[in-house]
Amino acid sequence: MELMITKLLGFVLVLTRISSFFLVAPVFSGDAVPVRIRVAIVLLISVFFSTIIPSAVHPGQISALEAMLLISDEAIYGLALGLVAIFIFSVVKLSGQIIEREMGLAMAEVLDPLTGESAEPLSILLEMIFILLFLSANGHHLLLSIIARSYQAFPSGSIPTIPVLVEGTVKAGSIMLIACLRLAAPMLAAFLLLLVVLAVFARIMPDMDILFISMTLTVGLGLLMTGTFLLPFINGFVAEFADWMSKLAPL
């Protein structure tokens, strides 16, 4: 009986970490994936890992309170891994939002099919392109490898180091902001140059309708720079995502 309870507790610990990870993980946490599919994926992966990963829980050596604490530790660790992944994954979408605000399209909002919330169309388009590139490059295998490596760093039933989790999450947030500004930097420089040119034209030709011309040129320049500079960078960011995950994930 104790052995069966221990096996069940080991499965619950694995299930808690994986479900917490996929609760906030990129792609799989969105509303575009039905709840039944997400539950089936989490259960299937949990059954697989629970059969191959040795548990640190031994029969007759754990109380109910200790079991609850272990489950809480697994939930915190899974959420930390998922937050690191979603922070780095959101770089492309945030850079698209920065470009849209420079283009004057901040008010043009549509429904985001992944989150079910309103968002700008260009950022959604860039995010969809990045998701397709991410999945075509077997990015979902990367998420599974992160889970597998997490059990090597913190086996099921062990207590993770909280400072390590906090440090990885904070670094991922800072990298998200730096990387999205780096992706949007060429467009920001182009928009700044356009503003200087329009200011010169406004001084040379005061009768010119600068407001009407600036709106057209800003949107056209933004789309041109996005197709010329940002889209090739998105393809390269798929490999960079894997590199950042290996460095920042608290493993």
Sequence and secondary structure as in RCSB ss.txt:
>XXXX:A:sequence
MELMITKLLGFVLVLTRISSFFLVAPVFSGDAVPVRIRVAIVLLISVFFSTIIPSAVHPGQISALEAMLLISDEA
IYGLALGLVAIFIFSVVKLSGQIIEREMGLAMAEVLDPLTGESAEPLSILLEMIFILLFLSANGHHLLLSIIARS
YQAFPSGSIPTIPVLVEGTVKAGSIMLIACLRLAAPMLAAFLLLLVVLAVFARIMPDMDILFISMTLTVGLGLLM
TGTFLLPFINGFVAEFADWMSKLAPL
>XXXX:A:secstr
 HHHHHHHHHHHHHHHHHHHHHHHSTTTTSTTS HHHHHHHHHHHHHHHHHHS  S  TTS  HHHHHHHHHHHH
HHHHHHHHHHHHHHTHHHHHHHHHHHHHT TT  EE TTTSSEE HHHHHHHHHHHHHHHHTTHHHHHHHHHHHH
HHHS TTS   HHHHHHHHHHHHHHHHHHHHHHHHHHHHHHHHHHHHHHHHHHH TTS HHHHHHHHHHHHHHHH
IIIIIHHHHHHHHHHHHHHHHHHS  
